[in-house]
């Protein structure tokens, strides 16, 4: 769990509100989130297709690998961020319940 979110002092009501807010945000933004991931996947597909070119120079291939890494890291960062947003309040609530 991200250290910037200290849910240990939150009440059950506050945790529930955080969970509802996260669920609502992810539901309302699902189309935008999906489009963003689709765009990143299209960029990856383009880069992978470029690698099939037998005339690509070593420098071009290395540039392509670097760009694939950048896009992949962006996808991972986004996925982790959305996962954290949705899961942290829920996990915190479960932990709070266990400690009662």
N, C-alpha and C positions, 0 to 999 in steps of 0.2 A: 504494500500500500504506500502511496506517495506520502512522504514525510510532511508535505505542506497541508495535508488533510488530517487533522487530529480529531477523529470522531469519538475518541474515548470520553470526552466530556459532554458530548451531545446527548440530549434526552431522546427517548424513543420517538417522540413526536417529531423532533428535528430530523432524526434519521429517516423517518417515514417521508417527511416532506422532501428531503434531498433525493430519496429514491423516486418519488412521484415526479419531481422536477426533471430528473435525469431521463426517466421513461418518456415523459412528455416531449422533452427536447429531441430525443432520438427518434421518436415517432413523427414529430412534426418535420424534422429535417431529413427523413429517410430518403426522399427523392434527391435532395442536394448531395447527401453523403454518397448515395449510389452513383450519381453522375460524376462526382469527384474520383471515386475509385475506378469507374469505367474509363475516364479520361487517362488516368495513370496507367491502367492496363493497356489501353490503346498505344500509349507512348512506349511501353515495354514491347508490345507486338511489333511496332515499327522498328525499334532498335534491333530486335532479334532477327527480323527480316533483313535488315541491313547486313547482318553478319553472314548471310548466305551468299553475299556478293563475292565471287572468287577474285575479283580485281581489287578488293579492299586492301589498302596498305596496312602495314603493321601499326602505324600511328593512328590510322582511322579505326582499326580494330580496338586498340587500347582506349581510344576516346569513346568508342561505343560501349566497352565494358565499364568505363567510369560512369557514363551516363546511365547505364542499366543499374549500377550500384546506387546512384543518387535517387533514381526513381523508386527503386526497391526500398531504400531507407525511408523515403517519403511515405510510401504505402504503409510500411511498418509503423512509422511514427503516428500516422493518422489512425490506424487500426488500434494501436495501443492506447492512444488518447481517448477514442470512443469507448473502448473496452473499460478503461479506468473510470470514465465518466459514469458509465452504466453500472459497473460492478462495485465500486468502492462503498457507496452508501449501503448497498445490500449486504456486503461482507461485514461492514461495520455493525450493522443491525444484528446480524447473526452472532457476531462476537459479543456484542453487548448483551444479547439474550442468554448466551452461554455463561456469562460472568454474573448473572443475577442470582 
